């Protein structure tokens, strides 16, 4: 049976199984949530079983790749376990095809194949991930800043003739709005989010995401003297921010990426276009120039 199996493919998959086993084992030791620990240990045991099974074909003992393990452990601390593990499991498309092919020569691979396509993702969906809870705060601050600031900056960019004035005005408005949003988020989280989320932390996520988005949007007006160039860069920055955030949230929550990107883009740039028109009216009919 072994001669029908491509050894290079088997070794590659065996290495992945060893890396995954090590990652889940270390997460089971570092995560403080008892339910998460149980899930991590269960998945680690499955990955170890997959590794042992493939060793019967390759007859080789492999060690985990240190850089791969450290990368995913570091990523889990920064963006949360839900995103990290679903990003990790995203490479399993090759594993599914591999085990499906192997079933033709060894029916024992059927159980592993089913675990790859169902069990592990279902277990990951059960994880308790506080960073994912706080993603709601991030989208609240970020989306609000994108909609309000792109609209505001587009409007005042036509009303004012100096790029730096647009930047300073947007920065002041953004800081003030971020404090207001943080306060509102604090009150909202106390009423609606639940016991798992700290209201103060939730409000900080909201305020900081608003300020960071503001900084990204106003930066071009401090860099470029020509307002038209600054506006183009502002819209480009907004689009990048929309793509990055939606990539994170769609991987972590298994949502439709392009649908969310289109929805967020329509709202953001639609408001900006309306504000741009208002700025045009103000400039040409009221003669305001600074």
C-alpha positions in Angstrom: 0.0 0.0 0.0 2.8 2.4 0.8 4.1 2.3 -2.8 0.9 3.9 -4.0 1.5 6.9 -1.7 3.6 9.8 -2.8 6.2 9.9 0.1 6.8 13.7 -0.3 3.2 14.5 0.1 3.0 12.2 3.2 6.1 13.8 4.7 4.7 17.3 4.2 1.4 16.4 5.8 3.1 14.5 8.6 5.2 17.7 9.3 2.0 19.8 9.4 0.4 17.3 11.8 3.4 17.5 14.1 3.4 21.3 14.0 -0.3 21.4 14.8 0.0 18.9 17.6 2.7 21.1 19.2 0.7 24.3 18.7 -2.5 22.9 20.3 -0.5 21.2 23.1 1.1 24.5 24.0 -2.2 26.4 23.8 -3.7 23.9 26.2 -1.0 24.8 28.7 -1.1 28.6 28.3 -4.9 29.3 27.9 -6.5 30.0 31.3 -10.0 29.0 30.2 -10.8 25.4 31.3 -13.2 24.7 28.4 -10.6 25.9 25.9 -8.0 23.7 27.5 -10.2 20.6 27.0 -10.8 21.5 23.4 -7.1 22.1 22.7 -6.1 18.8 24.3 -8.8 16.9 22.2 -7.6 18.5 18.9 -3.9 17.9 19.9 -4.7 14.2 20.5 -6.3 14.0 17.1 -3.3 15.7 15.4 -1.0 13.3 17.2 -3.0 10.4 15.9 -2.8 11.7 12.4 1.0 12.0 12.7 1.3 8.5 14.1 -0.8 7.1 11.2 1.3 8.8 8.6 4.5 7.6 10.2 3.5 4.1 9.3 3.9 5.2 5.6 7.0 7.4 5.9 8.8 5.5 8.6 10.3 8.8 9.7 10.3 10.6 13.0 9.8 14.4 12.6 10.3 17.3 15.0 8.0 20.4 15.1 9.3 23.4 13.2 10.1 26.0 15.9 9.5 29.1 13.8 6.0 27.8 12.7 5.0 27.0 16.2 6.2 30.4 17.6 4.6 32.3 14.8 1.1 30.9 15.5 1.5 31.2 19.3 2.5 34.8 18.8 -0.3 35.5 16.4 -2.9 34.0 18.9 -1.7 36.6 21.5 -2.1 39.5 19.1 -5.3 38.7 17.2 -7.0 36.0 19.3 -7.2 32.2 19.0 -10.3 32.1 16.7 -8.6 33.9 13.9 -5.3 32.2 14.4 -6.6 28.7 14.4 -9.0 29.2 11.5 -6.1 30.8 9.6 -4.0 27.7 10.6 -6.8 25.3 9.5 -7.1 27.2 6.2 -4.1 25.3 5.0 -6.1 22.0 5.5 -7.5 22.1 1.9 -4.4 20.3 0.8 -4.8 17.9 3.7 -8.4 17.1 2.8 -7.4 16.3 -0.8 -4.5 14.2 0.5 -6.6 12.1 2.9 -9.4 11.7 0.3 -6.9 10.3 -2.2 -5.5 8.0 0.5 -9.0 6.5 1.2 -8.9 4.8 -2.2 -6.0 2.6 -0.9 -6.6 2.6 2.8 -10.1 2.8 4.3 -8.6 3.8 7.7 -8.0 7.2 6.3 -11.8 7.8 6.2 -11.9 8.7 9.9 -9.0 11.2 9.6 -10.6 12.8 6.5 -13.9 13.3 8.4 -12.0 14.9 11.3 -10.2 17.2 8.9 -13.4 18.5 7.2 -15.7 18.6 10.2 -14.5 17.9 13.7 -11.7 20.3 14.2 -13.5 23.4 12.8 -16.6 22.5 14.9 -14.4 22.3 18.0 -12.7 25.6 17.2 -16.1 27.2 16.9 -16.7 26.3 20.5 -13.7 28.2 21.8 -14.0 31.1 24.2 -12.1 34.0 22.6 -12.3 37.3 24.3 -10.5 39.1 21.5 -13.3 38.1 19.2 -15.8 39.6 21.6 -13.8 42.8 21.5 -13.9 42.8 17.7 -17.3 44.3 18.0 -15.7 47.3 19.8 -13.1 47.6 17.1 -15.6 47.6 14.2 -17.7 50.1 16.1 -14.8 52.6 16.4 -13.2 51.8 13.0 -16.4 51.8 11.0 -17.6 55.0 12.6 -14.3 56.7 12.0 -14.2 55.6 8.4 -17.7 56.8 7.6 -17.5 60.1 9.6 -13.9 61.1 8.8 -13.9 60.2 5.1 -17.1 62.2 4.8 -15.9 65.1 6.9 -12.5 65.3 5.3 -14.0 65.1 1.8 -16.4 68.0 2.6 -14.0 70.3 4.2 -11.2 69.5 1.7 -13.3 71.4 -0.9 -14.3 74.2 1.5 -10.7 74.8 2.6 -7.7 75.5 0.3 -4.9 74.4 2.6 -4.2 70.7 3.1 -2.8 71.1 6.6 -5.9 72.9 7.7 -8.0 70.0 6.6 -5.7 67.6 8.4 -5.7 69.6 11.7 -9.5 70.0 11.5 -10.0 66.3 10.9 -7.6 65.4 13.7 -9.3 67.6 16.3 -12.7 66.2 15.2 -11.4 62.7 15.3 -10.0 62.9 18.8 -13.1 64.5 20.2 -15.3 61.9 18.4 -13.1 59.0 19.7 -13.6 60.2 23.3 -17.4 60.4 22.7 -17.5 57.0 21.1 -15.5 55.4 24.0 -17.9 56.8 26.5 -20.9 55.6 24.6 -19.3 52.1 24.1 -18.7 51.9 27.9 -22.3 52.5 28.6 -23.5 50.2 25.8 -21.3 47.4 27.0 -22.6 47.6 30.5 -26.1 47.1 29.2 -25.7 44.7 26.3 -22.4 42.9 25.8 -22.5 40.5 28.8 -20.4 39.4 31.7 -17.5 38.1 29.6 -16.5 41.6 28.4 -15.0 44.3 30.6 -16.8 47.6 29.9 -13.7 49.6 30.4 -11.6 47.4 28.0 -14.5 47.4 25.5 -14.6 51.2 25.5 -10.8 51.4 25.2 -10.9 49.1 22.1 -13.5 51.4 20.6 -11.7 54.7 21.3 -8.2 53.5 20.3 -9.5 51.9 17.0 -11.3 55.3 16.3 -8.1 57.3 17.0 -5.9 54.9 14.9 -8.3 55.1 12.0 -8.4 58.9 12.3 -4.6 59.1 12.2 -4.5 56.9 9.1 -7.1 59.1 7.3 -5.6 62.5 8.2 -2.0 61.6 7.6 -2.0 62.3 3.9 -3.1 65.9 4.5 0.0 66.5 6.6 2.2 64.8 4.0 0.9 66.2 0.7 0.4 69.9 0.1 -2.0 69.3 -2.9 -5.4 68.5 -1.5 -6.5 66.3 -4.5 -3.5 64.0 -3.9 -4.2 63.9 -0.2 -7.8 62.9 -0.9 -6.8 60.1 -3.2 -4.4 58.7 -0.5 -7.1 59.1 2.1 -9.5 57.0 0.1 -6.8 54.4 -0.6 -6.0 54.2 3.1 -9.6 53.8 3.9 -9.9 50.9 1.4 -6.9 49.2 2.8 -8.3 49.5 6.4 -11.7 48.0 5.2 -9.9 45.1 3.5 -7.7 44.3 6.6 -10.5 44.5 9.1 -12.9 42.4 7.0 -10.2 39.8 6.4 -9.7 39.4 10.1 -13.4 39.3 11.0 -14.4 37.0 8.1 -11.7 34.4 8.9 -12.5 34.5 12.6 -16.3 34.3 12.2 -16.6 32.4 8.9 -18.3 35.3 7.1 -18.5 36.3 3.5 -15.4 38.5 2.8 -16.4 40.2 -0.4 -20.0 40.8 0.7 -18.8 42.6 3.8 -16.2 44.6 1.9 -18.7 45.8 -0.6 -21.2 46.7 2.1 -18.7 48.7 4.2 -17.2 50.4 1.1 -20.6 51.5 -0.2 -21.5 53.1 3.1 -18.1 54.7 3.6 -17.6 56.1 0.1 -21.3 56.9 -0.3 -21.2 59.2 2.7 -17.9 60.7 1.5 -19.5 61.5 -1.9 -22.4 63.2 -0.4 -20.1 65.2 1.9 -17.9 66.1 -1.1 -21.0 67.5 -2.8 -21.9 69.6 0.3 -18.3 70.9 0.4 -18.6 71.9 -3.3 -21.8 73.8 -2.6 -20.2 75.6 0.4 -17.1 76.6 -1.5 -18.7 77.9 -4.6 -21.9 79.4 -3.3 -20.8 80.8 0.1 -17.2 81.6 -1.0 -15.6 80.1 2.1 -11.8 79.8 1.7 -9.1 79.4 4.4 
